[in-house]
């Protein structure tokens, strides 16, 4: 095996470590529906803000998500161009649109 192949294997190992977490897979499924801010993800996941932010930071470090500032809020969305495995992973994740829709209704009524 040459050094290029070893580097490629190491990159895949890091990627699969990131994807081997149920919260991060859930975040991927949620962001497949639409871009969301940390507050929305905290509510949907019923997790703490620091925990959600840590998961997003790890995903961002792997290029899986990107962020966009909208006023005071930062919205996260999928970066499907970052890794050729992302589309195939996304097609196997459940549709979480009902959860996102429910959170949007709650946010609007607050």
ABEGO torsion letter per residue (X at the ends): XBAAAAAAAAAAAAAAAAAABAAAAAAAAAAAABBBBAAAAAAAAGBBAAAAAAAAAAAAAAGABBBBBBEABBBBBBBAAABAAAAAAAAABBBAAAAAAAAAAAAAAX
